[in-house]
Amino acid sequence: MQLTDKHREYWQRNLRLTGVLLAIWFVVTFVVIWYAKELNEIVVAGFPLAFYMGAQGALIVYVVVIWVYAHRMNKLDREYGVHEGED
């Protein structure tokens, strides 16, 4: 199957969105832990930031990342005419 410019543009935008969201995931998952000692000086809701991120902050960010991906991909699918579901 020959890919058109429209297909390439769709996948380029898809990969860009995925890359940005994976970068956010990486920062929340690994960078926060790497700098936990320094981040513990910042207090959020009465808890050190690294503890807060480990306890529930990271989970909140993961849910937001999933929601953003689903929302943006639905919008992108409708824009390029490849959406599924009701019209």
C-alpha positions in Angstrom: 0.0 0.0 0.0 1.4 3.4 -1.0 1.2 6.0 1.7 -0.1 9.4 0.8 1.1 12.7 2.2 -2.1 12.8 4.3 -1.1 9.4 5.9 2.4 10.6 6.6 1.1 13.8 8.2 -1.3 11.9 10.3 1.4 9.5 11.6 3.8 12.4 12.1 1.3 14.1 14.4 0.5 10.9 16.1 4.2 10.2 16.8 4.8 13.7 18.0 1.9 13.5 20.5 3.1 10.1 21.6 6.7 11.3 22.1 5.6 14.3 24.2 3.4 12.2 26.4 6.1 9.6 26.8 8.6 12.3 27.8 6.1 13.4 30.5 5.7 9.8 31.6 9.5 9.4 31.8 10.0 12.6 33.8 7.3 11.6 36.3 8.5 8.0 36.6 12.3 8.4 36.6 13.4 12.0 37.0 11.4 12.6 40.1 12.9 9.5 41.8 16.4 10.5 40.6 16.1 13.9 42.3 14.0 12.7 45.2 16.4 14.1 47.9 16.3 17.6 46.3 12.6 17.5 45.7 11.8 16.6 49.3 12.5 20.2 50.2 9.3 21.2 48.4 6.2 20.5 50.4 2.8 19.7 48.7 -0.3 19.3 50.8 1.9 18.8 53.9 4.1 16.1 52.3 7.5 16.2 50.6 7.1 16.4 46.8 9.0 13.1 46.1 6.8 11.3 48.6 3.6 12.9 47.2 4.6 12.0 43.6 5.3 8.4 44.7 2.1 8.1 46.7 -0.4 9.6 44.4 0.9 12.4 42.2 2.3 10.1 39.6 -1.0 8.2 39.4 -2.8 11.5 38.8 -0.3 12.4 36.0 -0.7 9.0 34.4 -4.5 9.3 34.3 -4.2 12.8 32.8 -1.7 11.5 30.2 -4.1 8.7 29.2 -7.0 11.2 29.0 -5.0 13.7 26.9 -3.9 10.9 24.5 -7.5 9.6 24.0 -8.9 13.1 23.6 -6.3 14.3 21.2 -6.3 11.1 19.1 -10.1 11.3 18.8 -9.8 14.8 17.6 -7.0 13.9 15.2 -8.9 10.9 13.9 -12.0 13.1 13.1 -9.7 15.7 11.5 -8.3 13.1 9.1 -11.5 11.1 8.6 -10.4 7.9 10.2 -12.6 8.0 13.3 -14.7 5.1 14.5 -18.1 5.2 16.1 -21.2 7.3 15.7 -21.3 10.2 13.2 
